[in-house]
């Protein structure tokens, strides 16, 4: 029951955050000269970057491989771009508006990390967590 309610909450918050963030990004893109299809597709490129990097990192973790640096950098850039566009949208309403604008994207990313039990200060160990394989000569995983 706990897993199901956690998953439902993360999906619900993620859906809300996606809609709010998309609308904020769309307004920022339009305010800066883009229109038509380009204005609608540009926000999706940021979300696509976050999704793709997340899936690569998840796949590496499940296989017990080290996370690719490019995926880590892409995820960080995607999250930074999402937060930045939401803050930019809110800045028109002052500092409080910037915080309110950043709220949905921050909570969507934080909620996913909490739901997956991610603690950057603690290495992944224990039941249900992927273990990083030791590499032998030439970077080939040892069995």
Kinemage of the C-alpha trace (Angstrom):
@kinemage 1
@onewidth
@group {chain A} dominant
@subgroup {mainchain}
@vectorlist {calphas} color= white
{ca unk a 1} P 0.000 0.000 0.000
{ca unk a 2} L 2.857 2.373 0.798
{ca unk a 3} L 4.564 1.769 -2.567
{ca unk a 4} L 1.309 2.237 -4.474
{ca unk a 5} L 0.404 5.454 -2.660
{ca unk a 6} L 3.946 6.782 -3.071
{ca unk a 7} L 3.917 5.987 -6.777
{ca unk a 8} L 0.493 7.600 -7.222
{ca unk a 9} L 1.654 10.715 -5.382
{ca unk a 10} L 4.869 11.011 -7.397
{ca unk a 11} L 2.951 10.539 -10.665
{ca unk a 12} L 0.311 13.078 -9.604
{ca unk a 13} L 2.829 15.696 -8.508
{ca unk a 14} L 4.921 15.015 -11.597
{ca unk a 15} L 1.897 15.524 -13.852
{ca unk a 16} L 0.979 18.787 -12.167
{ca unk a 17} L 4.576 20.001 -12.279
{ca unk a 18} L 4.892 19.043 -15.951
{ca unk a 19} L 1.823 21.052 -16.945
{ca unk a 20} L 2.802 24.093 -14.863
{ca unk a 21} L 6.435 23.958 -15.988
{ca unk a 22} L 5.435 23.552 -19.651
{ca unk a 23} L 3.157 26.597 -19.450
{ca unk a 24} L 5.874 28.663 -17.759
{ca unk a 25} L 8.452 27.648 -20.373
{ca unk a 26} L 6.013 28.304 -23.214
{ca unk a 27} L 5.410 31.850 -21.977
{ca unk a 28} L 9.156 32.508 -21.575
{ca unk a 29} L 9.863 31.160 -25.075
{ca unk a 30} L 7.039 33.243 -26.594
{ca unk a 31} L 8.151 36.365 -24.718
{ca unk a 32} L 11.599 35.911 -26.255
{ca unk a 33} L 10.522 35.850 -29.874
{ca unk a 34} L 9.497 32.306 -30.750
{ca unk a 35} L 6.054 31.450 -32.031
{ca unk a 36} L 3.990 28.655 -33.518
{ca unk a 37} L 5.222 25.093 -33.406
{ca unk a 38} L 8.716 26.118 -32.305
{ca unk a 39} L 7.334 27.775 -29.188
{ca unk a 40} L 5.457 24.591 -28.252
{ca unk a 41} L 8.321 22.190 -29.016
{ca unk a 42} L 11.142 24.073 -27.273
{ca unk a 43} L 9.932 23.316 -23.714
{ca unk a 44} L 9.656 19.633 -24.641
{ca unk a 45} L 13.363 19.502 -25.533
{ca unk a 46} L 14.269 20.279 -21.923
{ca unk a 47} L 11.865 17.672 -20.545
{ca unk a 48} L 13.129 15.168 -23.120
{ca unk a 49} L 16.704 15.750 -21.991
{ca unk a 50} L 15.770 15.127 -18.347
{ca unk a 51} L 13.785 11.990 -19.240
{ca unk a 52} L 16.485 10.526 -21.498
{ca unk a 53} L 19.289 11.159 -18.998
{ca unk a 54} L 17.160 9.695 -16.189
{ca unk a 55} L 16.483 6.525 -18.164
{ca unk a 56} L 20.179 6.070 -18.996
{ca unk a 57} L 21.083 6.481 -15.319
{ca unk a 58} L 18.343 4.077 -14.242
{ca unk a 59} L 19.476 1.494 -16.787
{ca unk a 60} L 23.093 1.768 -15.621
{ca unk a 61} L 22.033 1.393 -11.982
{ca unk a 62} L 19.926 -1.675 -12.718
{ca unk a 63} L 22.778 -3.322 -14.613
{ca unk a 64} L 25.244 -2.466 -11.864
{ca unk a 65} L 27.346 -0.258 -14.147
{ca unk a 66} L 28.781 3.122 -13.343
{ca unk a 67} L 26.590 6.027 -14.348
{ca unk a 68} L 27.854 7.600 -17.595
{ca unk a 69} L 29.233 11.084 -17.016
{ca unk a 70} L 27.373 12.459 -20.056
{ca unk a 71} L 24.054 11.287 -18.603
{ca unk a 72} L 24.864 12.901 -15.242
{ca unk a 73} L 25.796 16.189 -16.908
{ca unk a 74} L 22.719 16.076 -19.165
{ca unk a 75} L 20.446 15.479 -16.177
{ca unk a 76} L 22.015 18.332 -14.232
{ca unk a 77} L 21.714 20.692 -17.213
{ca unk a 78} L 18.121 19.647 -17.860
{ca unk a 79} L 17.108 20.184 -14.241
{ca unk a 80} L 18.951 23.520 -14.152
{ca unk a 81} L 17.200 24.634 -17.356
{ca unk a 82} L 13.796 23.600 -16.004
{ca unk a 83} L 14.298 25.467 -12.740
{ca unk a 84} L 15.772 28.486 -14.557
{ca unk a 85} L 12.843 28.849 -16.954
{ca unk a 86} L 10.376 28.573 -14.074
{ca unk a 87} L 12.293 31.190 -12.071
{ca unk a 88} L 12.431 33.475 -15.130
{ca unk a 89} L 8.693 33.182 -15.512
{ca unk a 90} L 8.124 34.163 -11.892
{ca unk a 91} L 10.647 37.028 -11.797
{ca unk a 92} L 8.094 39.376 -13.347
{ca unk a 93} L 6.296 39.162 -9.995
{ca unk a 94} L 9.371 39.775 -7.834
{ca unk a 95} L 11.415 37.443 -5.640
{ca unk a 96} L 8.363 35.681 -4.209
{ca unk a 97} L 7.093 35.099 -7.751
{ca unk a 98} L 10.440 33.535 -8.667
{ca unk a 99} L 10.224 31.145 -5.704
{ca unk a 100} L 6.616 30.272 -6.522
{ca unk a 101} L 7.599 29.739 -10.169
{ca unk a 102} L 10.428 27.376 -9.239
{ca unk a 103} L 8.303 25.401 -6.765
{ca unk a 104} L 6.719 22.846 -9.155
{ca unk a 105} L 9.920 21.794 -10.900
{ca unk a 106} L 11.864 21.619 -7.642
{ca unk a 107} L 9.246 19.407 -6.020
{ca unk a 108} L 8.886 17.154 -9.034
{ca unk a 109} L 12.628 16.401 -9.057
{ca unk a 110} L 12.861 16.149 -5.268
{ca unk a 111} L 9.787 13.913 -5.077
{ca unk a 112} L 11.272 11.455 -7.557
{ca unk a 113} L 14.566 11.320 -5.663
{ca unk a 114} L 12.802 10.772 -2.336
{ca unk a 115} L 10.524 8.094 -3.805
{ca unk a 116} L 13.530 6.201 -5.146
{ca unk a 117} L 15.323 6.479 -1.807
{ca unk a 118} L 18.188 8.485 -3.287
{ca unk a 119} L 20.522 10.005 -0.732
{ca unk a 120} L 23.555 11.554 -2.442
{ca unk a 121} L 25.514 11.373 0.827
{ca unk a 122} L 25.084 7.593 1.089
{ca unk a 123} L 26.410 5.052 -1.421
{ca unk a 124} L 23.854 2.572 -2.751
{ca unk a 125} L 24.032 -0.635 -0.709
{ca unk a 126} L 21.603 -3.126 0.650
{ca unk a 127} L 18.626 -5.028 -0.639
{ca unk a 128} L 17.139 -3.931 -3.950
{ca unk a 129} L 19.959 -1.579 -4.864
{ca unk a 130} L 22.337 -2.032 -7.765
{ca unk a 131} L 25.968 -2.705 -6.993
{ca unk a 132} L 28.730 -1.258 -9.113
{ca unk a 133} L 30.793 -4.013 -10.699
{ca unk a 134} L 34.517 -3.807 -10.302
{ca unk a 135} L 36.360 -3.313 -13.540
{ca unk a 136} L 39.249 -5.483 -14.607
{ca unk a 137} L 41.876 -4.790 -17.218
{ca unk a 138} L 40.725 -2.738 -20.172
{ca unk a 139} L 37.543 -1.675 -18.357
{ca unk a 140} L 35.948 -5.115 -18.782
{ca unk a 141} L 33.670 -5.994 -15.851
{ca unk a 142} L 34.849 -8.830 -13.616
{ca unk a 143} L 32.406 -11.664 -13.084
